[in-house]
C-alpha cells in the first residue's frame, strides 16, 4: 500500500510554524526547493505530497517531523455517486 496516498500535510501546524517564522507559503516553497503551484495544490488538498515534498518539509522543520503529516480524508470517486 502506498502510504503517500493516505497522508496529507498538517496545514494547521505548518501554518503555525510559518507564522512563528514570519514566512509565507511562497517562502516555504522556496526553502523546500519546490514550485509554488505544487505547494498551493498540497495546501488546498488537491494533490497528495510526493517524496520530494515530504523530505523537503521534514528538512525545513525537523523538530516537528512526527506531526507534519496527518491521515488524509478518504477521497470519493466522483464517478460513484
WOTA-V749451 format. One record per residue. RES is the residue in three letters. PSI is psi in whole degrees, -180 to 180 (999 if undefined). D_CENTER is the distance of its C-alpha to the mean C-alpha in Angstrom with 2 decimals. Layout:
res->[RES RES]
psi->[PSI PSI]
d_center->[D_CENTER D_CENTER]
This chain:
res->[UNK UNK UNK UNK UNK UNK UNK UNK UNK UNK UNK UNK UNK UNK UNK UNK UNK UNK UNK UNK UNK UNK UNK UNK UNK UNK UNK UNK UNK UNK UNK UNK UNK UNK UNK UNK UNK UNK UNK UNK UNK UNK UNK UNK UNK UNK UNK UNK UNK UNK UNK UNK UNK UNK UNK UNK UNK UNK UNK UNK UNK UNK UNK UNK UNK UNK UNK UNK UNK UNK UNK UNK UNK UNK UNK UNK UNK UNK UNK UNK UNK]
psi->[138 105 -21 -32 -12 -8 151 165 140 87 -38 -48 -47 -37 -45 -42 -39 -43 -40 -34 -2 42 155 173 -34 -39 -44 -44 -44 -45 -33 -16 32 166 140 -34 -34 -44 -46 -41 -38 -44 -40 4 34 -18 155 148 137 180 -45 -44 -49 -51 -37 -40 -41 -37 -39 -38 63 -35 -22 9 -44 -19 3 -21 145 163 132 144 147 142 129 140 119 -20 -18 107 999]
d_center->[19.59 16.26 13.89 10.85 12.16 12.28 8.95 5.77 3.31 6.47 6.69 10.29 10.22 8.13 10.51 13.32 12.64 12.68 15.82 17.43 17.24 18.16 15.34 13.97 10.69 13.03 14.03 10.67 10.38 13.95 13.57 11.05 13.46 11.42 12.62 11.98 12.22 9.41 7.16 9.14 8.92 5.25 6.05 9.28 8.35 10.66 9.16 7.43 5.61 8.92 10.70 10.82 7.15 7.12 10.46 9.97 7.51 10.13 12.82 12.09 11.87 14.05 15.80 12.90 11.62 13.00 11.15 7.55 6.98 9.38 11.55 10.81 13.86 16.17 16.42 20.03 21.80 23.27 26.38 27.07 28.16]
